[in-house]
Amino acid sequence: MMRGTPKGFRVHVGLFGRRNVGKSSLLNALTRQSVSIVSDVAGTTTDPVEKPMELLPLGPVLFIDTAGIDDVGALGALRMHKTRAVFDRTDVGVIVTEASWGLFEEGLREELGRRGVPTIVVFNKADLALPDAERVQRLREAGTTVVETAAVSGGGILDFRQALLDRAPADLVNHSAIVGDLVGPGGLAVLVVPIDKEAPKGRLILPQVQAIRDLLDHEAGCLVVKENRLRAAFGQLATEPKLVVTDSQAFEKVAADTPANVLMTSFSILFARFKGDLVTQTLGAMAIDALVPGDRVLVAEACTHHPIEDDIGRVKIPAWLTRYAGGELAFTTVQGHDFPEDLSDYKLVIHCGACMWNRREMLNRVLRCGRANVPITNYGLAIAYSLGIFERALEPFPAALEAYRAASARGRHDRCGDGDGKRRGDPGFPASIARSGAG
């Protein structure tokens, strides 16, 4: 695991289609390994099977072989639910079919198209029957790449491989920076890393490791300290750092110990920018002002770690927000790829930094919240807001800070007209934006 590229940095390729059309055979032929079980019995693949590999010159890729989603019965419904969840994290969609093409395949293509996912149609088992030439032409005219394969014998696999290289979105292949662009070549970042019970023994947690690597990739330096050594570290440095980055749970102490002229933020907020939509999640944090006792709040974690007694998502954030709201809130926690279909009962969604995921899955959750008119924010943003250090934490991100100040100014203007007061926090946030999300 430590030697491999994290899944969140890999281009996710989802294989979709009816049962027994050869999705698993296609994946095995491409990877030259028996990754998925192959059988003549329909429905052999029951859960999505993930296979990480290097597909040069594209780089690290994660293939997801899904169960056929034309299944029936209770087990079939579960298979279909798990397979549909793969749509949310698919960067390149592959529809595998035999020579025939029907409403089922067209529905898959339309679903991928609605999500803006580049799509490849693979007519497999071409050694047994060829697809209709007119259908192939229509698909290509619609912007869909079409290849023909005979996966069992290896026929057409090189064409499929080239199609993957051609259709992978450039912005996913060339990742943006986590933090290195904020520091620059020759600059220095101080990373504040509390060692808590959730940190694996002898190791740092993933966002910290990835931030260090990103700084090195950008020819920047970093100094790593615990929260109780930050003030001393400033006294030992000959020049001030460009940026201080802290674990969000130490936000309050780090803000107090960092000179006002030095930029400061958290790992979680960096990942809101890297994996999600920082401006939308910044505005979502403002919904904290509209929370009242009894409101329901959804806390979503991408990973499935074992919670501890002072868990950040289950204990610390609920405690901070309960104190801020002036009474008990109703918190629900979900982990991994689980996420409620119906979000309408929630007044706010608070999401982790999604360091384990690719960006598309996080953005899909942001979009789902927007469609449901439910504001979504991020662990670090919610903590900074509830502690009253929101603007300080946003200073490294001018666009997000400007959006926040503009929304606050609109709120002040609105209240001048109707006399609507605000309970606490930064002045000027209207409840209408709090309830509608991105603003």
KEPAKE-399025 format. One record per residue (C-alpha): x, y, z; chain; residue in one letter. Coordinates in steps of 0.25 Angstrom, whole numbers, padded with zeros to 4 digits, always signed. Layout:
BEGIN
+-------+-------+-------+--------+---------+
:     x :     y :     z : cadena : residuo :
+-------+-------+-------+--------+---------+
:     X :     Y :     Z :      A :       a :
...
+-------+-------+-------+--------+---------+
! end
This chain:
BEGIN
+-------+-------+-------+--------+---------+
:     x :     y :     z : cadena : residuo :
+-------+-------+-------+--------+---------+
: +0000 : +0000 : +0000 :      A :       m :
: +0011 : +0010 : +0004 :      A :       m :
: +0018 : +0007 : -0009 :      A :       r :
: +0006 : +0009 : -0018 :      A :       g :
: -0001 : +0021 : -0024 :      A :       t :
: -0013 : +0024 : -0015 :      A :       p :
: -0026 : +0021 : -0021 :      A :       k :
: -0031 : +0035 : -0021 :      A :       g :
: -0020 : +0039 : -0030 :      A :       f :
: -0023 : +0029 : -0041 :      A :       r :
: -0032 : +0030 : -0053 :      A :       v :
: -0045 : +0022 : -0050 :      A :       h :
: -0050 : +0013 : -0061 :      A :       v :
: -0063 : +0007 : -0059 :      A :       g :
: -0068 : -0005 : -0067 :      A :       l :
: -0083 : -0006 : -0069 :      A :       f :
: -0092 : -0016 : -0076 :      A :       g :
: -0102 : -0027 : -0076 :      A :       r :
: -0098 : -0040 : -0069 :      A :       r :
: -0089 : -0050 : -0076 :      A :       n :
: -0085 : -0040 : -0088 :      A :       v :
: -0070 : -0042 : -0084 :      A :       g :
: -0067 : -0030 : -0075 :      A :       k :
: -0058 : -0038 : -0066 :      A :       s :
: -0051 : -0045 : -0078 :      A :       s :
: -0048 : -0031 : -0084 :      A :       l :
: -0042 : -0027 : -0071 :      A :       l :
: -0034 : -0039 : -0070 :      A :       n :
: -0029 : -0038 : -0084 :      A :       a :
: -0025 : -0024 : -0083 :      A :       l :
: -0017 : -0026 : -0069 :      A :       t :
: -0012 : -0039 : -0074 :      A :       r :
: -0016 : -0045 : -0060 :      A :       q :
: -0028 : -0053 : -0055 :      A :       s :
: -0034 : -0041 : -0047 :      A :       v :
: -0048 : -0045 : -0048 :      A :       s :
: -0055 : -0058 : -0048 :      A :       i :
: -0059 : -0063 : -0062 :      A :       v :
: -0071 : -0072 : -0064 :      A :       s :
: -0082 : -0076 : -0074 :      A :       d :
: -0092 : -0074 : -0062 :      A :       v :
: -0098 : -0061 : -0063 :      A :       a :
: -0096 : -0052 : -0051 :      A :       g :
: -0083 : -0058 : -0046 :      A :       t :
: -0078 : -0044 : -0042 :      A :       t :
: -0086 : -0040 : -0030 :      A :       t :
: -0078 : -0028 : -0025 :      A :       d :
: -0070 : -0017 : -0032 :      A :       p :
: -0056 : -0023 : -0033 :      A :       v :
: -0045 : -0012 : -0033 :      A :       e :
: -0031 : -0014 : -0040 :      A :       k :
: -0020 : -0003 : -0039 :      A :       p :
: -0010 : -0003 : -0050 :      A :       m :
: -0001 : +0006 : -0058 :      A :       e :
: -0006 : +0008 : -0072 :      A :       l :
: +0006 : +0016 : -0079 :      A :       l :
: +0007 : +0026 : -0083 :      A :       p :
: -0006 : +0030 : -0076 :      A :       l :
: -0001 : +0026 : -0062 :      A :       g :
: -0008 : +0020 : -0050 :      A :       p :
: -0022 : +0015 : -0053 :      A :       v :
: -0032 : +0008 : -0045 :      A :       l :
: -0041 : -0002 : -0053 :      A :       f :
: -0055 : -0005 : -0046 :      A :       i :
: -0062 : -0017 : -0052 :      A :       d :
: -0076 : -0016 : -0048 :      A :       t :
: -0087 : -0027 : -0046 :      A :       a :
: -0097 : -0028 : -0058 :      A :       g :
: -0108 : -0018 : -0055 :      A :       i :
: -0119 : -0025 : -0063 :      A :       d :
: -0121 : -0035 : -0051 :      A :       d :
: -0134 : -0038 : -0044 :      A :       v :
: -0139 : -0042 : -0030 :      A :       g :
: -0134 : -0037 : -0016 :      A :       a :
: -0119 : -0041 : -0019 :      A :       l :
: -0120 : -0034 : -0032 :      A :       g :
: -0125 : -0021 : -0026 :      A :       a :
: -0113 : -0021 : -0017 :      A :       l :
: -0104 : -0023 : -0028 :      A :       r :
: -0110 : -0012 : -0036 :      A :       m :
: -0109 : -0003 : -0025 :      A :       h :
: -0094 : -0005 : -0023 :      A :       k :
: -0092 : -0004 : -0038 :      A :       t :
: -0100 : +0009 : -0039 :      A :       r :
: -0091 : +0015 : -0028 :      A :       a :
: -0079 : +0013 : -0037 :      A :       v :
: -0085 : +0023 : -0047 :      A :       f :
: -0081 : +0034 : -0036 :      A :       d :
: -0066 : +0031 : -0037 :      A :       r :
: -0065 : +0028 : -0051 :      A :       t :
: -0055 : +0036 : -0059 :      A :       d :
: -0056 : +0028 : -0072 :      A :       v :
: -0068 : +0019 : -0075 :      A :       g :
: -0067 : +0006 : -0083 :      A :       v :
: -0080 : +0000 : -0087 :      A :       i :
: -0078 : -0015 : -0091 :      A :       v :
: -0088 : -0022 : -0100 :      A :       t :
: -0089 : -0033 : -0110 :      A :       e :
: -0093 : -0030 : -0124 :      A :       a :
: -0107 : -0025 : -0120 :      A :       s :
: -0110 : -0011 : -0115 :      A :       w :
: -0123 : -0008 : -0108 :      A :       g :
: -0130 : +0001 : -0098 :      A :       l :
: -0122 : -0004 : -0087 :      A :       f :
: -0109 : +0000 : -0093 :      A :       e :
: -0114 : +0013 : -0098 :      A :       e :
: -0119 : +0016 : -0084 :      A :       g :
: -0104 : +0013 : -0079 :      A :       l :
: -0099 : +0023 : -0090 :      A :       r :
: -0109 : +0034 : -0086 :      A :       e :
: -0106 : +0032 : -0071 :      A :       e :
: -0091 : +0034 : -0074 :      A :       l :
: -0094 : +0045 : -0083 :      A :       g :
: -0102 : +0053 : -0073 :      A :       r :
: -0090 : +0052 : -0064 :      A :       r :
: -0081 : +0057 : -0074 :      A :       g :
: -0073 : +0044 : -0074 :      A :       v :
: -0065 : +0041 : -0086 :      A :       p :
: -0070 : +0028 : -0092 :      A :       t :
: -0065 : +0016 : -0099 :      A :       i :
: -0074 : +0005 : -0105 :      A :       v :
: -0067 : -0009 : -0106 :      A :       v :
: -0075 : -0019 : -0115 :      A :       f :
: -0069 : -0031 : -0109 :      A :       n :
: -0069 : -0046 : -0115 :      A :       k :
: -0067 : -0040 : -0129 :      A :       a :
: -0061 : -0053 : -0133 :      A :       d :
: -0075 : -0059 : -0132 :      A :       l :
: -0084 : -0047 : -0137 :      A :       a :
: -0081 : -0033 : -0142 :      A :       l :
: -0090 : -0021 : -0138 :      A :       p :
: -0099 : -0014 : -0148 :      A :       d :
: -0090 : -0004 : -0156 :      A :       a :
: -0101 : +0007 : -0156 :      A :       e :
: -0102 : +0006 : -0141 :      A :       r :
: -0087 : +0008 : -0139 :      A :       v :
: -0087 : +0020 : -0148 :      A :       q :
: -0098 : +0027 : -0140 :      A :       r :
: -0090 : +0024 : -0127 :      A :       l :
: -0078 : +0030 : -0133 :      A :       r :
: -0085 : +0042 : -0139 :      A :       e :
: -0090 : +0044 : -0125 :      A :       a :
: -0076 : +0045 : -0119 :      A :       g :
: -0075 : +0031 : -0114 :      A :       t :
: -0062 : +0023 : -0116 :      A :       t :
: -0066 : +0009 : -0122 :      A :       v :
: -0056 : -0003 : -0122 :      A :       v :
: -0058 : -0017 : -0125 :      A :       e :
: -0052 : -0028 : -0117 :      A :       t :
: -0051 : -0043 : -0115 :      A :       a :
: -0046 : -0043 : -0100 :      A :       a :
: -0044 : -0058 : -0098 :      A :       v :
: -0034 : -0059 : -0110 :      A :       s :
: -0028 : -0045 : -0108 :      A :       g :
: -0034 : -0039 : -0121 :      A :       g :
: -0036 : -0024 : -0121 :      A :       g :
: -0029 : -0022 : -0107 :      A :       i :
: -0019 : -0012 : -0113 :      A :       l :
: -0030 : -0004 : -0119 :      A :       d :
: -0037 : -0003 : -0106 :      A :       f :
: -0024 : +0001 : -0099 :      A :       r :
: -0022 : +0012 : -0108 :      A :       q :
: -0037 : +0017 : -0107 :      A :       a :
: -0034 : +0018 : -0092 :      A :       l :
: -0022 : +0026 : -0094 :      A :       l :
: -0029 : +0035 : -0104 :      A :       d :
: -0042 : +0037 : -0095 :      A :       r :
: -0036 : +0040 : -0081 :      A :       a :
: -0038 : +0054 : -0077 :      A :       p :
: -0026 : +0063 : -0077 :      A :       a :
: -0029 : +0070 : -0064 :      A :       d :
: -0030 : +0056 : -0057 :      A :       l :
: -0017 : +0051 : -0063 :      A :       v :
: -0010 : +0064 : -0059 :      A :       n :
: -0014 : +0066 : -0045 :      A :       h :
: -0014 : +0080 : -0039 :      A :       s :
: -0006 : +0083 : -0027 :      A :       a :
: -0010 : +0080 : -0012 :      A :       i :
: -0001 : +0091 : -0006 :      A :       v :
: +0011 : +0093 : -0014 :      A :       g :
: +0006 : +0104 : -0022 :      A :       d :
: +0003 : +0112 : -0010 :      A :       l :
: +0017 : +0111 : -0005 :      A :       v :
: +0025 : +0111 : -0018 :      A :       g :
: +0040 : +0107 : -0021 :      A :       p :
: +0049 : +0110 : -0010 :      A :       g :
: +0038 : +0114 : -0001 :      A :       g :
: +0035 : +0107 : +0013 :      A :       l :
: +0023 : +0101 : +0019 :      A :       a :
: +0021 : +0097 : +0033 :      A :       v :
: +0012 : +0085 : +0035 :      A :       l :
: +0006 : +0084 : +0049 :      A :       v :
: +0003 : +0069 : +0051 :      A :       v :
: -0003 : +0065 : +0065 :      A :       p :
: -0001 : +0050 : +0067 :      A :       i :
: -0014 : +0044 : +0071 :      A :       d :
: -0019 : +0030 : +0073 :      A :       k :
: -0025 : +0029 : +0059 :      A :       e :
: -0011 : +0031 : +0053 :      A :       a :
: -0005 : +0018 : +0049 :      A :       p :
: +0006 : +0014 : +0058 :      A :       k :
: +0020 : +0018 : +0052 :      A :       g :
: +0013 : +0026 : +0041 :      A :       r :
: +0006 : +0039 : +0037 :      A :       l :
: -0008 : +0039 : +0032 :      A :       i :
: -0010 : +0040 : +0017 :      A :       l :
: -0013 : +0055 : +0015 :      A :       p :
: +0000 : +0059 : +0023 :      A :       q :
: +0008 : +0049 : +0014 :      A :       v :
: +0002 : +0054 : +0001 :      A :       q :
: +0004 : +0069 : +0005 :      A :       a :
: +0019 : +0066 : +0008 :      A :       i :
: +0021 : +0059 : -0005 :      A :       r :
: +0014 : +0070 : -0013 :      A :       d :
: +0023 : +0081 : -0006 :      A :       l :
: +0035 : +0073 : -0011 :      A :       l :
: +0029 : +0072 : -0025 :      A :       d :
: +0028 : +0087 : -0025 :      A :       h :
: +0043 : +0089 : -0020 :      A :       e :
: +0038 : +0094 : -0007 :      A :       a :
: +0042 : +0091 : +0007 :      A :       g :
: +0034 : +0087 : +0019 :      A :       c :
: +0036 : +0086 : +0034 :      A :       l :
: +0028 : +0076 : +0042 :      A :       v :
: +0024 : +0079 : +0056 :      A :       v :
: +0014 : +0075 : +0067 :      A :       k :
: +0005 : +0086 : +0071 :      A :       e :
: +0012 : +0088 : +0084 :      A :       n :
: +0025 : +0091 : +0077 :      A :       r :
: +0020 : +0101 : +0067 :      A :       l :
: +0023 : +0114 : +0075 :      A :       r :
: +0037 : +0109 : +0077 :      A :       a :
: +0039 : +0106 : +0063 :      A :       a :
: +0036 : +0120 : +0059 :      A :       f :
: +0047 : +0125 : +0068 :      A :       g :
: +0057 : +0115 : +0061 :      A :       q :
: +0054 : +0119 : +0047 :      A :       l :
: +0063 : +0129 : +0040 :      A :       a :
: +0052 : +0133 : +0030 :      A :       t :
: +0037 : +0132 : +0032 :      A :       e :
: +0029 : +0121 : +0025 :      A :       p :
: +0020 : +0124 : +0013 :      A :       k :
: +0009 : +0115 : +0020 :      A :       l :
: +0005 : +0108 : +0032 :      A :       v :
: -0004 : +0096 : +0030 :      A :       v :
: -0010 : +0089 : +0042 :      A :       t :
: -0019 : +0077 : +0046 :      A :       d :
: -0033 : +0083 : +0047 :      A :       s :
: -0034 : +0078 : +0062 :      A :       q :
: -0022 : +0087 : +0066 :      A :       a :
: -0028 : +0099 : +0058 :      A :       f :
: -0030 : +0108 : +0070 :      A :       e :
: -0017 : +0106 : +0077 :      A :       k :
: -0009 : +0108 : +0063 :      A :       v :
: -0017 : +0120 : +0060 :      A :       a :
: -0013 : +0126 : +0073 :      A :       a :
: +0002 : +0122 : +0071 :      A :       d :
: +0004 : +0126 : +0057 :      A :       t :
: +0007 : +0141 : +0054 :      A :       p :
: -0004 : +0149 : +0047 :      A :       a :
: +0005 : +0152 : +0035 :      A :       n :
: +0007 : +0137 : +0032 :      A :       v :
: -0004 : +0130 : +0024 :      A :       l :
: -0010 : +0118 : +0031 :      A :       m :
: -0020 : +0107 : +0028 :      A :       t :
: -0023 : +0093 : +0030 :      A :       s :
: -0020 : +0080 : +0022 :      A :       f :
: -0035 : +0077 : +0021 :      A :       s :
: -0038 : +0091 : +0015 :      A :       i :
: -0026 : +0088 : +0005 :      A :       l :
: -0033 : +0075 : +0001 :      A :       f :
: -0047 : +0083 : +0000 :      A :       a :
: -0040 : +0090 : -0012 :      A :       r :
: -0032 : +0078 : -0017 :      A :       f :
: -0044 : +0068 : -0017 :      A :       k :
: -0056 : +0076 : -0016 :      A :       g :
: -0061 : +0090 : -0019 :      A :       d :
: -0055 : +0100 : -0009 :      A :       l :
: -0064 : +0112 : -0012 :      A :       v :
: -0077 : +0104 : -0011 :      A :       t :
: -0073 : +0097 : +0002 :      A :       q :
: -0068 : +0110 : +0007 :      A :       t :
: -0082 : +0116 : +0005 :      A :       l :
: -0088 : +0103 : +0011 :      A :       g :
: -0081 : +0106 : +0024 :      A :       a :
: -0089 : +0118 : +0026 :      A :       m :
: -0101 : +0110 : +0028 :      A :       a :
: -0096 : +0107 : +0042 :      A :       i :
: -0102 : +0120 : +0046 :      A :       d :
: -0116 : +0116 : +0042 :      A :       a :
: -0115 : +0103 : +0051 :      A :       l :
: -0125 : +0102 : +0062 :      A :       v :
: -0126 : +0091 : +0073 :      A :       p :
: -0132 : +0079 : +0067 :      A :       g :
: -0127 : +0081 : +0053 :      A :       d :
: -0122 : +0069 : +0046 :      A :       r :
: -0107 : +0069 : +0041 :      A :       v :
: -0101 : +0058 : +0032 :      A :       l :
: -0086 : +0055 : +0035 :      A :       v :
: -0079 : +0047 : +0023 :      A :       a :
: -0066 : +0040 : +0024 :      A :       e :
: -0059 : +0035 : +0011 :      A :       a :
: -0051 : +0024 : +0019 :      A :       c :
: -0056 : +0014 : +0028 :      A :       t :
: -0047 : +0015 : +0040 :      A :       h :
: -0050 : +0010 : +0054 :      A :       h :
: -0055 : +0022 : +0062 :      A :       p :
: -0049 : +0025 : +0075 :      A :       i :
: -0054 : +0032 : +0087 :      A :       e :
: -0051 : +0046 : +0083 :      A :       d :
: -0053 : +0044 : +0068 :      A :       d :
: -0053 : +0057 : +0060 :      A :       i :
: -0066 : +0054 : +0052 :      A :       g :
: -0074 : +0047 : +0062 :      A :       r :
: -0070 : +0054 : +0075 :      A :       v :
: -0062 : +0067 : +0073 :      A :       k :
: -0069 : +0073 : +0061 :      A :       i :
: -0083 : +0070 : +0068 :      A :       p :
: -0078 : +0076 : +0081 :      A :       a :
: -0074 : +0089 : +0074 :      A :       w :
: -0086 : +0091 : +0066 :      A :       l :
: -0095 : +0087 : +0077 :      A :       t :
: -0089 : +0098 : +0086 :      A :       r :
: -0090 : +0108 : +0074 :      A :       y :
: -0105 : +0105 : +0071 :      A :       a :
: -0108 : +0106 : +0086 :      A :       g :
: -0114 : +0092 : +0087 :      A :       g :
: -0114 : +0078 : +0083 :      A :       e :
: -0114 : +0075 : +0068 :      A :       l :
: -0117 : +0061 : +0062 :      A :       a :
: -0105 : +0056 : +0055 :      A :       f :
: -0104 : +0044 : +0045 :      A :       t :
: -0091 : +0038 : +0041 :      A :       t :
: -0089 : +0030 : +0028 :      A :       v :
: -0076 : +0024 : +0023 :      A :       q :
: -0069 : +0020 : +0010 :      A :       g :
: -0078 : +0020 : -0002 :      A :       h :
: -0091 : +0020 : +0006 :      A :       d :
: -0099 : +0033 : +0004 :      A :       f :
: -0114 : +0035 : +0006 :      A :       p :
: -0122 : +0036 : -0006 :      A :       e :
: -0131 : +0046 : +0000 :      A :       d :
: -0124 : +0058 : +0006 :      A :       l :
: -0137 : +0066 : +0008 :      A :       s :
: -0137 : +0064 : +0024 :      A :       d :
: -0123 : +0070 : +0026 :      A :       y :
: -0120 : +0084 : +0028 :      A :       k :
: -0105 : +0082 : +0026 :      A :       l :
: -0095 : +0072 : +0021 :      A :       v :
: -0081 : +0072 : +0026 :      A :       i :
: -0071 : +0064 : +0018 :      A :       h :
: -0057 : +0059 : +0021 :      A :       c :
: -0046 : +0063 : +0012 :      A :       g :
: -0048 : +0051 : +0003 :      A :       a :
: -0033 : +0048 : +0002 :      A :       c :
: -0036 : +0033 : -0001 :      A :       m :
: -0045 : +0037 : -0013 :      A :       w :
: -0044 : +0042 : -0027 :      A :       n :
: -0049 : +0056 : -0029 :      A :       r :
: -0061 : +0052 : -0038 :      A :       r :
: -0067 : +0045 : -0026 :      A :       e :
: -0066 : +0056 : -0017 :      A :       m :
: -0071 : +0066 : -0028 :      A :       l :
: -0083 : +0057 : -0030 :      A :       n :
: -0087 : +0058 : -0015 :      A :       r :
: -0086 : +0073 : -0016 :      A :       v :
: -0095 : +0073 : -0028 :      A :       l :
: -0105 : +0064 : -0021 :      A :       r :
: -0106 : +0073 : -0009 :      A :       c :
: -0108 : +0085 : -0019 :      A :       g :
: -0119 : +0078 : -0026 :      A :       r :
: -0126 : +0075 : -0012 :      A :       a :
: -0123 : +0090 : -0008 :      A :       n :
: -0115 : +0085 : +0004 :      A :       v :
: -0103 : +0092 : +0007 :      A :       p :
: -0090 : +0084 : +0008 :      A :       i :
: -0077 : +0088 : +0015 :      A :       t :
: -0064 : +0081 : +0019 :      A :       n :
: -0058 : +0077 : +0033 :      A :       y :
: -0048 : +0088 : +0033 :      A :       g :
: -0057 : +0099 : +0028 :      A :       l :
: -0068 : +0095 : +0038 :      A :       a :
: -0058 : +0095 : +0050 :      A :       i :
: -0051 : +0108 : +0046 :      A :       a :
: -0065 : +0115 : +0045 :      A :       y :
: -0070 : +0110 : +0058 :      A :       s :
: -0057 : +0114 : +0065 :      A :       l :
: -0058 : +0128 : +0059 :      A :       g :
: -0045 : +0127 : +0050 :      A :       i :
: -0052 : +0125 : +0037 :      A :       f :
: -0046 : +0137 : +0029 :      A :       e :
: -0032 : +0134 : +0035 :      A :       r :
: -0033 : +0120 : +0030 :      A :       a :
: -0038 : +0125 : +0016 :      A :       l :
: -0027 : +0135 : +0014 :      A :       e :
: -0018 : +0126 : +0005 :      A :       p :
: -0030 : +0124 : -0004 :      A :       f :
: -0034 : +0138 : -0010 :      A :       p :
: -0046 : +0133 : -0018 :      A :       a :
: -0053 : +0126 : -0007 :      A :       a :
: -0050 : +0137 : +0003 :      A :       l :
: -0056 : +0147 : -0007 :      A :       e :
: -0068 : +0139 : -0009 :      A :       a :
: -0070 : +0138 : +0006 :      A :       y :
: -0069 : +0153 : +0008 :      A :       r :
: -0078 : +0155 : -0004 :      A :       a :
: -0089 : +0146 : +0002 :      A :       a :
: -0087 : +0153 : +0016 :      A :       s :
: -0089 : +0166 : +0010 :      A :       a :
: -0102 : +0162 : +0002 :      A :       r :
: -0107 : +0157 : +0016 :      A :       g :
: -0104 : +0171 : +0022 :      A :       r :
: -0111 : +0178 : +0011 :      A :       h :
: -0123 : +0168 : +0012 :      A :       d :
: -0125 : +0170 : +0027 :      A :       r :
: -0125 : +0185 : +0025 :      A :       c :
: -0137 : +0184 : +0017 :      A :       g :
: -0146 : +0175 : +0025 :      A :       d :
: -0140 : +0175 : +0039 :      A :       g :
: -0137 : +0161 : +0040 :      A :       d :
: -0126 : +0158 : +0051 :      A :       g :
: -0115 : +0148 : +0052 :      A :       k :
: -0112 : +0140 : +0064 :      A :       r :
: -0097 : +0139 : +0064 :      A :       r :
: -0084 : +0137 : +0056 :      A :       g :
: -0079 : +0146 : +0045 :      A :       d :
: -0089 : +0157 : +0042 :      A :       p :
: -0098 : +0157 : +0030 :      A :       g :
: -0102 : +0143 : +0026 :      A :       f :
: -0116 : +0142 : +0021 :      A :       p :
: -0124 : +0129 : +0025 :      A :       a :
: -0128 : +0128 : +0010 :      A :       s :
: -0114 : +0125 : +0006 :      A :       i :
: -0112 : +0115 : +0018 :      A :       a :
: -0124 : +0107 : +0013 :      A :       r :
: -0120 : +0107 : -0002 :      A :       s :
: -0106 : +0103 : -0001 :      A :       g :
: -0096 : +0108 : -0011 :      A :       a :
: -0102 : +0122 : -0012 :      A :       g :
+-------+-------+-------+--------+---------+
! end
